Amino acid sequence: MSKKLSSRSMVFTTPPNIKSYSSTVGKEEGDGNLSEYFDVIEEDSHFGQDSWEKAESTMQGQTIERAIQKANLSTEDIDFMFSGDLINQCTSTTYGIRDLEIPFFGIYGACSTMTEGILLASMNMDNSLADNIVCATSSHFSTAERQFRFPISYGGQRTPTAQWTCTASGAVVVSHEKKPPYIVGGCIGKIVDLGITDVNNMGSAMAPSAADTIKTYLNDTGYKPSDFDNIVTGDLGIVGSKLLIELLQKDNIDISTQHADCGVMMFDIDRQDKHAGGSGCGCSASILCAYWLPKIQTGELKNVLFMSTGALMSTMLLQQGESIPGIAHLIHLSHDII
Amino acid sequence: MSKKLSSRSMVFTTPPNIKSYSSTVGKEEGDGNLSEYFDVIEEDSHFGQDSWEKAESTMQGQTIERAIQKANLSTEDIDFMFSGDLINQCTSTTYGIRDLEIPFFGIYGACSTMTEGILLASMNMDNSLADNIVCATSSHFSTAERQFRFPISYGGQRTPTAQWTCTASGAVVVSHEKKPPYIVGGCIGKIVDLGITDVNNMGSAMAPSAADTIKTYLNDTGYKPSDFDNIVTGDLGIVGSKLLIELLQKDNIDISTQHADCGVMMFDIDRQDKHAGGSGCGCSASILCAYWLPKIQTGELKNVLFMSTGALMSTMLLQQGESIPGIAHLIHLSHDII
């Protein structure tokens, strides 16, 4: 059963769990801060394929298959899946899962995709319609660069606020075993747009939506930031993380002690020259599966708020003078049933 | 409560209903076969905006607001919404709903979006998390032409199998009133790809997935085609509809009496020179809301299977030699609780 606290916040009184998880990253990401945590660090950025798009599809498909294997399940045991990605029109997902024969709901939340999927899966574990739901996403530096920015061979100069789209994928199997990590609550994202138009400052475009979601969940549940070991955002990077903390301080919410951001965590930023940090759907998805979920599973961490953050823009609309709307979906992860 | 019949098929024993619905179409669509049914036929294809993309956003936003008004609700009464569209990166939706302040799950199912959203909403009405969920989508001839095909001013010759992307939007409010039309069951789509690579023959690319979903639902429930007044597909057009009926006949399933296709229904094809018919997310969404739902509400039709059909491709992957995967999500609509 679930309890609806508001149209956005909910608690799962019989919480679903994350039965298994898997992560894959590329060479650059594997050379960063978290190299010891990932399941697979792939040295070949083409993943054996002849195009970047097929490379990303292959990475996502392999990550999903590994998550299913780690759950000791086969694809036939999966009721359905939620997945999406950044590449027109979510084709890294479509072609990556085409041969898996799993009933499929395509989702689009830009870099918020991982928690959008897990939140939807959790809500759907609460009725009698599913035993095992896969949630996944991916991003690839080279597919994102050529779609959103410049040809890689052009060698364009990056601005200091720019983030580096991670070559990375994460996949989980949401189930209802009595075993941590549990998903004990969540908060649905709402579009927030404070008028940022700089495509090289995505962190600032997404920070207001993350602040809005955190504030809503804390207000609706009565939790304080100190109730959590960590409050984790997807990929705000250095610039967006600073803004997030400032925005919440204006509402007298101080998360500076608990806050961590996957975009900041991924790279050894100065040595690897990654400017404001990492980004991309796969950034928070892979770090969730590599770093956070294992620590919650063992009990090293007891209570974590995790939200992937998405910039719901297109280059076309920015060329037409539009600003960048952000969204952030939150899941509340816990070692114990609350 | 719901009953899971397979990982794909389900029946809703306490079925959600469609509390209200709204449709908007452009001038060409309003000049077609169904002109008397739509809520709004907008003569200005720019919808008062200065770009096609902003026009489509405006159309979708207006359609959603009208559906909410027709339900005698305000946006604050809506728990959350599912929507998506064809335009990179689902921005017709994002910018169209940005100011509505409704908690938002972005979905991507290409032209299958409308039934993907309604199926997800129905599944989520089955727990205690929502009272009113909006599902919507849109497409616009001019946004789709310039993204997927040629500059309109180029005046490219269309092939006989080509379909015309409709300027159209549909929106529904899914609720749990005891009032028809009810959603009494559904079947989650699965990706099917039989190797079609012709981007001007989308109907044939989508027909196999529609056949697969119909067959699965009939097998899982024990229903026969004759149990339904109509079995409706999204936008297979003339070519895809013919293939659908042939594919099912190979499995000894004859839907030729019950079948109707929104892509065939929309235009007076010969007079309007629309080749294989209409297409686009908004095609099946607007016709569902304008034609089918009212007839089920009044009881003129008792039992209808409705499935929007999507081609999950991108121009990039087709340039790389890939084929076009299709998907079709089915909802079972009924005047009575079964």
Interface residues (C-beta under 8 A of the other chain):
Chain A: M1 S2 K3 K4 S7 R8 M10 D50 S51 E53 K54 E76 I78 D79 F80 G84 L86 I87 N88 Q89 C90 T91 T94 Y95 I97 R98 E101 I102 P103 F104 F105 G106 I107 Y108 G109 A110 E116 L120 M123 N124 D126 N127 S128 L129 A130 I188 G189 K190 I191 D193 L312 M313 S314 T315 M316 L317 Q320 E322 P325 I327
Chain B: M1 S2 K3 K4 S7 R8 M10 D50 S51 E53 K54 E76 I78 D79 F80 G84 L86 I87 N88 Q89 C90 T91 T94 Y95 I97 R98 E101 I102 P103 F104 F105 G106 I107 Y108 G109 A110 E116 L120 M123 N124 D126 N127 S128 L129 A130 I188 G189 K190 I191 D193 L312 M313 S314 T315 M316 L317 Q320 E322 P325 I327
